[in-house]
Amino acid sequence: MNKKPTVYCCKNHSEIGSVTAALIADAIKKNPNLVLGLPTGQTPVPVYQELCKMYKAGELDCSGVTTFNLDEYFHRGKGDPDSYYTFMHEQLFDHVPFKASYFPDSSGELATEIDKNCKQYDALIESVGGIDLQILGIGSNGHIGFNEPSSTWSEGTAFVKLTPQTVSDNAKKFYNGNELLVPKTAISMGTNQIMRAKSIILIASGEDKAKAISDTIDGIVTPRVPASKLQNHDDVTFIIDEDAAKFLD
Ligand code: GLP
């Protein structure tokens, strides 16, 4: 049976950072070998800043923690300034040592090769016992990872095409509005796979996320709003600010 999710309503984006980082630090204290799933985007930036601060202050030890990122732009990766690999290293991994940090393999040309890389990522996650704690952001259209609104639920890691809405959102946030510069395809963990994480924390900040948040928490469960599937998970916490909470019942 599903429990009602816990919803923390924070004053602002920066408080989302401190509340979420405190929960992550607590989970690591309880399980020093935690398997942690991580998102990119602007929303987690204060979370990563807070984790860096805790580490510098000697309050956090991630040396036993293994991380898996949710997604990576297709044909980007190590050495590419636009990759999520680079983003995560700049924000967190260059400052806090982890046991190991993995990203979906976004290389490959043939469909069979891409599929093989995706299956290897899934197998790697399984081989360490699955994800204990998954942190998620959310797209303004309700996507999680890069699982866009669709007529079916996605299963494991796979090649995905971004919707015009996501391309436009990412252009505004990271490319001065220039959609030509935004990657249009990616490799993402699937929604059903994300659901297998033992605990999930979803973070959201700002008015542009308010509709997606109310559809996710109060709406019907539908692959048209990928995050709505979280209603079927037993251990989900939403950490959102007042602007993102404004349409909640
Ligand atoms: C991208 C990522 C998602 C992230 C979303 C929201 O699409 N693939 O994992 O949740 O952006 O990003 P932001 O936090 O910048 O709003």
Boltz pocket constraint, residues with backbone or C-beta under 6 A from the ligand:
constraints:
  - pocket:
      binder: B
      contacts: [[A, 39], [A, 40], [A, 41], [A, 42], [A, 43], [A, 44], [A, 70], [A, 71], [A, 136], [A, 137], [A, 138], [A, 139], [A, 143], [A, 144], [A, 145], [A, 146], [A, 166], [A, 173]]
      max_distance: 6.0
